[in-house]
C-alpha cells in the first residue's frame, strides 16, 4: 500500500491497522513486536484523551497530525516485514533496522509528551472547577475587616484591614477531645526529638501514640510574647484552627482529634498522616524525594479540588483557607490528600 493512501486515516484507526498487520509479519518479528507495544500504549492514551476538550485545541491537533504521520510510517514498515522475498530482505535489512530505530525513538518522544498533555488537561479542569466555586463577593463583603494577611511567617501576620473582632472566633469545641498535658507528654516520650516529624513558625509536630494504641500527630505551638500591634495573633490563630476543624468534616480535610490548653501550652492533636506532606514529593531531593506517577498526581489534585469545593460551597461556612500550598496538603497511607493548617482560614 502506498503511504499516500493512508492520508485521512486517524491515529486510533492506524493503531488498529498496525496491530493487525503485525500478526502476519514474516521477518523482524521481535523488533516489530517492540514497536507495536509502543503503538498500543499510544492508542490507549489517545482513547483516554479523545473525549477531552484539549484534543480540539490547535496546538494538540498539530501534534496529533505529526503523530499520525509517524504511525503511517510505522504501518508501512510493519507491512514491509510481511514480504517473504529473501533477496528483498537481504538488501533491505540494514535500511529496515535503521527505520525501526528511528521510529522507536520518535514514538518514545511522543510517549513522553502524553503525561504533560494529561497534566495540562487536569490543571485546566481544576481551573474550571475553581472558577465555578469561587465565591462571588459583593462590595459589602469586600469591606468587611479581614483578620490576617496571607503570609506564613508568624511574626509578620498582623491585622491589616481594621479592628480585629475576637467575638467572631468564639470556640465551639464540643466534638474535640480535651487532652491533658500529661497524656501528650507520655504519647511523645516527653516531646523527644526522635518523635519530631515537622517544624515551622507555629512550633513543632510530633508523632505520638495514645494509651489506646492510636497513632496521632501532635502539634505543640511555640510560646511567643505578644506585642501590642500583633493583638495576640498566635492565640487567635490557635483558636481559628479549632474553630474550623471542629466544624469541617470531609474525607479531604484533616481531622482534629482534640486539643490541650494548659497554662502556656497550646497543643493540637490530629489524625496521623503517614506519608507526610505533598511538598516532600514535589520538592524533595535525593533519597528524600519520592516518586509520584501520573495517576497518583491526578487523584491528589482531584482530592484537593473536592476538598476546596466542600470548603467553598458545601460546608455551610464558605471557608477560605488562606494559605493553601503543597506543605499544607497531607497524604495518608493510601496517598489520599487532606487539606490542613487552617490558622489563616476565614469564613465570608
C-alpha positions as CSV (number, residue, x, y, z in Angstrom):
1,X,0.0,0.0,0.0
2,X,1.2,3.5,-0.9
3,X,1.6,5.7,2.2
4,X,-0.4,8.4,0.4
5,X,-3.4,6.2,0.6
6,X,-3.3,6.3,4.4
7,X,-3.8,10.1,4.4
8,X,-7.0,10.9,6.3
9,X,-6.9,7.8,8.4
10,X,-7.0,8.9,12.1
11,X,-4.5,7.9,14.7
12,X,-6.7,5.4,16.5
13,X,-7.6,3.6,13.3
14,X,-3.9,3.5,12.3
15,X,-3.1,1.9,15.7
16,X,-5.6,-0.9,14.9
17,X,-4.2,-1.4,11.4
18,X,-0.6,-1.7,12.8
19,X,-1.6,-4.3,15.4
20,X,-3.5,-6.3,12.8
21,X,-0.6,-6.1,10.3
22,X,1.9,-7.2,13.0
23,X,0.2,-10.6,13.3
24,X,1.3,-11.7,9.8
25,X,4.9,-10.4,9.7
26,X,7.5,-13.0,8.5
27,X,10.7,-11.1,9.4
28,X,11.9,-9.0,12.3
29,X,9.1,-10.4,14.4
30,X,10.8,-9.4,17.7
31,X,11.5,-5.8,16.6
32,X,8.0,-5.5,15.1
33,X,6.5,-6.6,18.5
34,X,8.6,-4.0,20.4
35,X,7.3,-1.3,18.0
36,X,3.7,-2.5,18.3
37,X,3.9,-2.4,22.1
38,X,4.7,1.3,22.0
39,X,2.0,1.9,19.4
40,X,-0.6,0.2,21.6
41,X,0.3,2.3,24.6
42,X,-0.2,5.4,22.4
43,X,-3.5,4.0,21.3
44,X,-4.7,3.5,24.8
45,X,-3.7,7.1,25.8
46,X,-5.4,8.5,22.7
47,X,-8.7,6.8,23.7
48,X,-8.5,8.4,27.2
49,X,-7.8,11.8,25.7
50,X,-10.3,11.6,22.9
51,X,-13.2,13.0,24.9
52,X,-11.1,15.8,26.3
53,X,-11.7,19.3,25.0
54,X,-8.0,19.7,24.7
55,X,-8.0,17.5,21.7
56,X,-9.7,20.3,19.8
57,X,-7.0,22.9,20.6
58,X,-4.8,23.9,17.6
59,X,-1.6,23.0,19.4
60,X,-2.8,19.5,20.2
61,X,-4.2,19.0,16.7
62,X,-0.8,19.9,15.2
63,X,0.9,17.4,17.4
64,X,-1.7,14.8,16.6
65,X,-1.0,15.3,12.8
66,X,2.7,14.7,13.4
67,X,1.8,11.5,15.4
68,X,-0.4,10.3,12.6
69,X,2.5,10.7,10.1
70,X,4.7,8.6,12.4
71,X,2.0,5.9,12.7
72,X,1.6,5.8,8.9
73,X,5.4,5.2,8.5
74,X,5.2,2.5,11.2
75,X,2.4,0.8,9.4
76,X,4.3,0.8,6.1
77,X,7.4,-0.6,7.9
78,X,5.4,-3.3,9.6
79,X,3.8,-4.4,6.3
80,X,7.2,-4.4,4.6
81,X,8.1,-7.2,7.0
82,X,5.3,-9.3,5.6
83,X,7.3,-9.8,2.4
84,X,8.7,-13.3,2.1
85,X,11.2,-12.5,-0.6
86,X,14.7,-13.5,0.7
87,X,16.6,-11.3,-1.7
88,X,14.4,-8.3,-0.7
89,X,15.3,-8.6,2.9
90,X,19.0,-9.3,2.1
91,X,19.3,-5.9,0.6
92,X,16.7,-4.0,2.7
93,X,17.6,-5.5,6.1
94,X,20.1,-2.7,7.2
95,X,17.7,0.0,6.0
96,X,14.8,-1.5,7.9
97,X,16.9,-1.7,11.1
98,X,17.6,2.0,10.8
99,X,13.9,2.7,10.2
100,X,12.9,0.7,13.2
101,X,15.4,2.5,15.4
102,X,14.3,6.0,14.2
103,X,10.6,5.2,14.6
104,X,11.1,3.8,18.1
105,X,12.8,6.9,19.2
106,X,10.1,9.1,17.7
107,X,7.4,7.0,19.4
108,X,9.3,7.3,22.7
109,X,9.3,11.1,22.3
110,X,5.5,11.0,21.8
111,X,5.0,8.9,24.9
112,X,7.0,11.5,27.0
113,X,4.6,14.2,25.8
114,X,1.3,12.4,26.8
115,X,1.8,12.9,30.6
116,X,2.3,16.6,30.1
117,X,-0.9,16.8,28.0
118,X,-2.8,14.9,30.7
119,X,-1.4,17.2,33.4
120,X,-2.4,20.3,31.5
121,X,-5.9,18.9,30.9
122,X,-6.3,18.2,34.7
123,X,-5.0,21.6,35.5
124,X,-7.5,23.2,33.1
125,X,-10.3,21.2,34.7
126,X,-9.3,22.3,38.1
127,X,-9.2,25.9,37.0
128,X,-12.7,25.5,35.7
129,X,-13.9,24.0,39.0
130,X,-12.3,26.7,41.0
131,X,-13.8,29.4,38.7
132,X,-17.3,27.9,39.4
133,X,-16.9,27.6,43.1
134,X,-15.0,30.8,43.7
135,X,-17.3,32.9,45.9
136,X,-18.8,35.9,44.3
137,X,-18.0,38.6,46.8
138,X,-20.1,41.7,46.9
139,X,-18.7,45.1,47.6
140,X,-20.2,44.9,51.1
141,X,-18.2,41.7,51.8
142,X,-15.0,43.2,50.5
143,X,-15.3,46.0,53.1
144,X,-15.6,43.5,56.0
145,X,-12.4,43.6,58.1
146,X,-10.2,40.6,57.5
147,X,-8.1,39.0,60.2
148,X,-4.8,38.1,58.7
149,X,-2.6,38.6,55.7
150,X,-1.7,35.6,53.6
151,X,1.8,35.3,55.0
152,X,3.2,32.2,56.6
153,X,5.6,33.9,59.0
154,X,4.1,34.2,62.4
155,X,5.8,37.5,63.3
156,X,4.5,39.2,60.2
157,X,0.9,38.1,60.3
158,X,-0.9,41.2,61.6
159,X,-4.3,42.7,61.3
160,X,-4.3,45.0,58.2
161,X,-7.9,45.8,57.3
162,X,-9.4,47.2,60.5
163,X,-10.1,46.2,64.1
164,X,-9.9,42.5,64.9
165,X,-13.2,41.2,66.1
166,X,-12.5,38.5,68.6
167,X,-16.1,37.6,69.0
168,X,-16.1,36.0,65.5
169,X,-13.7,33.4,66.8
170,X,-15.6,32.1,69.8
171,X,-14.9,28.4,70.2
172,X,-17.4,25.7,69.7
173,X,-15.3,22.6,70.5
174,X,-18.0,20.1,71.6
175,X,-16.7,17.5,69.2
176,X,-13.0,17.8,70.1
177,X,-11.5,15.8,72.9
178,X,-9.7,17.6,75.8
179,X,-6.2,16.1,76.4
180,X,-4.2,16.7,79.5
181,X,-0.5,17.7,79.1
182,X,0.5,14.5,80.9
183,X,-1.2,12.4,78.3
184,X,0.6,14.1,75.4
185,X,3.9,14.1,77.2
186,X,3.5,10.3,77.6
187,X,2.4,9.9,74.0
188,X,5.5,11.7,72.6
189,X,8.1,10.5,75.2
190,X,8.3,14.0,76.6
191,X,8.3,15.6,73.1
192,X,11.7,13.9,72.3
193,X,13.5,14.8,69.1
194,X,13.2,11.3,67.8
195,X,9.4,11.7,67.5
196,X,9.6,15.1,65.8
197,X,8.2,14.9,62.3
198,X,7.8,18.6,61.4
199,X,8.7,22.1,62.4
200,X,7.6,25.6,61.4
201,X,7.0,29.1,62.6
202,X,4.0,27.7,64.6
203,X,6.1,25.3,66.5
204,X,6.8,21.5,66.2
205,X,4.8,18.5,65.2
206,X,5.5,15.1,66.9
207,X,4.4,11.6,66.1
208,X,2.7,10.1,69.2
209,X,0.9,7.1,70.4
210,X,-2.0,7.3,72.8
211,X,-2.7,4.8,75.5
212,X,-5.3,3.0,73.3
213,X,-2.6,2.5,70.7
214,X,-3.9,5.2,68.3
215,X,-1.0,6.9,66.4
216,X,-1.5,10.7,66.2
217,X,0.2,13.8,65.1
218,X,0.7,16.3,67.9
219,X,1.3,20.0,67.2
220,X,2.9,21.9,70.0
221,X,2.8,25.6,69.5
222,X,5.7,27.8,70.5
223,X,5.0,30.4,73.1
224,X,5.8,33.8,71.6
225,X,5.5,37.1,73.6
226,X,2.7,39.2,72.1
227,X,3.4,42.7,71.0
228,X,0.6,45.4,71.0
229,X,0.4,45.5,67.2
230,X,0.1,41.7,66.9
231,X,-3.0,41.6,69.1
232,X,-2.3,38.1,70.4
233,X,-2.1,36.8,66.8
234,X,-0.8,33.4,67.9
235,X,-3.7,32.7,70.3
236,X,-6.2,33.8,67.6
237,X,-4.6,31.5,65.1
238,X,-4.8,28.6,67.5
239,X,-8.5,29.3,68.1
240,X,-9.0,29.7,64.4
241,X,-7.7,26.1,63.8
242,X,-10.0,24.6,66.4
243,X,-13.0,26.8,65.3
244,X,-12.8,25.4,61.7
245,X,-11.6,21.8,62.2
246,X,-14.3,21.0,64.8
247,X,-16.9,22.0,62.2
248,X,-15.4,20.7,59.0
249,X,-16.0,17.0,58.3
250,X,-14.8,15.8,54.9
251,X,-12.6,13.0,53.6
252,X,-10.1,15.6,52.2
253,X,-9.9,17.7,55.3
254,X,-7.5,16.6,58.1
255,X,-9.3,15.6,61.3
256,X,-8.7,17.4,64.6
257,X,-9.0,14.8,67.4
258,X,-8.6,17.2,70.3
259,X,-6.6,19.9,72.0
260,X,-4.8,20.8,75.2
261,X,-4.8,24.3,76.7
262,X,-2.9,24.1,80.0
263,X,-1.0,27.0,81.3
264,X,1.0,28.5,78.5
265,X,0.8,25.2,76.5
266,X,-1.2,25.3,73.3
267,X,-1.3,21.8,71.7
268,X,-3.4,20.3,68.9
269,X,-3.9,16.6,68.2
270,X,-4.6,15.4,64.7
271,X,-5.1,12.1,62.8
272,X,-1.7,10.9,61.7
273,X,-0.7,11.2,58.0
274,X,1.9,8.5,57.4
275,X,3.1,9.9,54.0
276,X,3.7,13.4,55.2
277,X,3.1,16.5,53.1
278,X,2.9,16.8,49.3
279,X,5.9,19.2,49.1
280,X,8.2,16.2,50.1
281,X,7.2,14.5,46.8
282,X,7.4,17.6,44.7
283,X,10.5,19.5,46.1
284,X,12.4,16.8,47.9
285,X,15.9,16.0,46.8
286,X,17.9,12.8,46.6
287,X,16.5,9.9,48.6
288,X,14.1,12.3,50.3
289,X,12.2,12.8,47.0
290,X,9.7,10.1,46.4
291,X,8.1,9.3,43.1
292,X,4.6,10.1,42.2
293,X,3.2,8.5,39.0
294,X,0.6,10.5,36.9
295,X,-2.5,8.6,38.1
296,X,-1.5,9.3,41.7
297,X,-0.9,13.0,40.9
298,X,-4.3,13.2,39.2
299,X,-6.0,11.6,42.3
300,X,-4.3,14.0,44.6
301,X,-5.3,17.1,42.5
302,X,-8.9,15.7,42.3
303,X,-9.0,15.2,46.1
304,X,-7.7,18.7,46.8
305,X,-10.3,20.2,44.4
306,X,-13.1,18.2,46.1
307,X,-11.8,19.5,49.5
308,X,-11.9,23.1,48.2
309,X,-15.4,22.6,46.8
310,X,-16.5,21.4,50.2
311,X,-14.9,24.4,51.9
312,X,-16.3,27.0,49.4
313,X,-19.8,25.6,48.7
314,X,-21.0,22.7,50.8
315,X,-19.7,23.1,54.4
316,X,-22.2,25.9,55.2
317,X,-19.4,28.2,56.3
318,X,-18.0,29.4,53.0
319,X,-14.4,28.9,54.2
320,X,-11.4,30.5,52.5
321,X,-8.3,28.5,53.5
322,X,-5.9,31.5,53.1
323,X,-2.6,29.5,52.9
324,X,-3.1,26.5,50.6
325,X,0.2,25.1,49.3
326,X,1.9,21.7,49.0
327,X,3.3,21.8,52.5
328,X,-0.3,22.1,53.9
329,X,-1.6,19.2,51.9
330,X,-1.0,15.9,53.8
331,X,-1.1,12.4,52.4
332,X,-2.5,9.4,54.3
333,X,-1.3,5.7,54.0
334,X,-3.2,5.4,50.7
335,X,-1.9,8.7,49.3
336,X,-5.3,10.4,49.7
337,X,-4.8,14.1,50.2
338,X,-6.1,16.1,53.2
339,X,-6.0,19.9,53.5
340,X,-4.6,21.0,56.8
341,X,-3.5,24.1,58.7
342,X,-6.5,26.4,59.0
343,X,-4.8,29.1,61.1
344,X,-5.3,31.7,58.4
345,X,-8.8,30.4,57.4
346,X,-11.8,32.7,57.4
347,X,-15.4,32.4,56.5
348,X,-17.2,35.0,54.4
